[in-house]
Amino acid sequence: MRFTFLGTSAGTPTKIRNVTALALQHGGPRGWYLIDCGEGTQHQLLHTRHSLVQLRAIFITHVHGDHAFGLPGLLASASMSGRTEPLPLIAPAPIRAFVETALAACDSQLGYELAFFEWGAADLVWSDAYVEVTTAPLSHRVPCVAFRFTEKNLERKLLTDQLEFDDVEPGPAWGELQRGRDVVLNDGRVLKSDAYTAITREPRCIVVGGDNDSPELLRETCLDAHVLIHESTYTQAVSNRVGPAPQHSSAEQVARFAESVRLPNLVLTHFSSRYQLSHHGAPHIDEIEFEAGRFYKGNLWLARDFDDYELGKDLILRRITPDDEE
């Protein structure tokens, strides 16, 4: 499972950070998912390998503009790029009206079906051939959720000793069983894939949170997750000065939570535009990293725009560098 940050700034963009969007790639050639779509997301995508034609679904955590203003333009561009396949949009109810009104006002029509799935009070489960996605409610000024992505259809190992013991000769039937399909032999025997194959690893799981001032709400969702991507808008000192009204998390809050549930990997994002990457500016983004590192002892990452990460089958999270692609 591989993910790319298309924007890591909170509220407003900066010269070096766009507002929130994340591309998650898993399963099949070039297919990917978009989580949140702040203004300018489609332009950020031009600097990546991702194509709007191969986009499998869009997930929106909540209605705030820094997470959704980019939707109408991106959807229109997908149509102009030649997309014809239906596109699922998993989002809160007001997003449908926002998209439809914006497209109509601008005389834009889509050349594909936009299949809207509303998440609401009930837990939503959405899946395709590659991932299962569930929601978890968060605490913010508007309804907001986290999305949990769990991979499906793990590769199977053939139990060749069992096949040979049962006189099942090598051939096409072996391949079908390994693909998870049951087989009927010419002699009438029915072979169940589960009886002749084994899944030898656990499914990878990534949790992507929206805006949230109570990381503890994700305790159950994160208990067996391998990566949590969560906002860290401020340090605790700045959060104390700003007050509770914005309903965002500090680095300390998220780090304490991640440590309490023994999360192996924590990736922080959605940083206030006050934090600078240049050491000539203050406050510096290192303040968030230092604070989180005091309370969390797992693998800690601070996301930057266009950072690529890969969660391997060995469950190790790695940052992908240009040299890794060569």
HELIX and SHEET records of a PDB file:
HELIX    1   1 THR A   41  LEU A   45  1                                   5    
HELIX    2   2 LEU A   52  GLN A   54  5                                   3    
HELIX    3   3 GLY A   65  ALA A   68  1                                   4    
HELIX    4   4 LEU A   71  MET A   80  1                                  10    
HELIX    5   5 ALA A   93  ALA A  105  1                                  13    
HELIX    6   6 THR A  160  PHE A  165  1                                   6    
HELIX    7   7 PRO A  172  GLN A  178  1                                   7    
HELIX    8   8 SER A  193  TYR A  196  1                                   4    
HELIX    9   9 PRO A  215  LEU A  218  5                                   4    
HELIX   10  10 ARG A  219  CYS A  222  1                                   4    
HELIX   11  11 GLN A  236  VAL A  242  1                                   7    
HELIX   12  12 ALA A  251  SER A  260  1                                  10    
HELIX   13  13 ASP A  286  PHE A  295  1                                  10    
HELIX   14  14 PRO A  322  GLU A  325  1                                   4    
SHEET    1   A 8 LEU A 114  GLU A 118  0                                        
SHEET    2   A 8 LEU A  87  ALA A  91  1                                        
SHEET    3   A 8 LEU A  55  PHE A  59  1                                        
SHEET    4   A 8 TRP A  32  CYS A  37  1                                        
SHEET    5   A 8 ALA A  21  GLN A  25 -1                                        
SHEET    6   A 8 ARG A   2  GLY A   7 -1                                        
SHEET    7   A 8 ASP A 308  LEU A 311 -1                                        
SHEET    8   A 8 LEU A 317  ILE A 320 -1                                        
SHEET    1   B 2 SER A   9  ALA A  10  0                                        
SHEET    2   B 2 PHE A 271  SER A 272  1                                        
SHEET    1   C 7 VAL A 125  SER A 127  0                                        
SHEET    2   C 7 VAL A 131  PRO A 137 -1                                        
SHEET    3   C 7 VAL A 145  GLU A 151 -1                                        
SHEET    4   C 7 CYS A 205  VAL A 208 -1                                        
SHEET    5   C 7 VAL A 227  GLU A 231  1                                        
SHEET    6   C 7 ASN A 265  THR A 269  1                                        
SHEET    7   C 7 ASN A 299  LEU A 302  1                                        
SHEET    1   D 2 LYS A 157  LEU A 158  0                                        
SHEET    2   D 2 THR A 197  ALA A 198 -1                                        
SHEET    1   E 2 VAL A 183  VAL A 184  0                                        
SHEET    2   E 2 VAL A 190  LEU A 191 -1                                        
END                                                                             
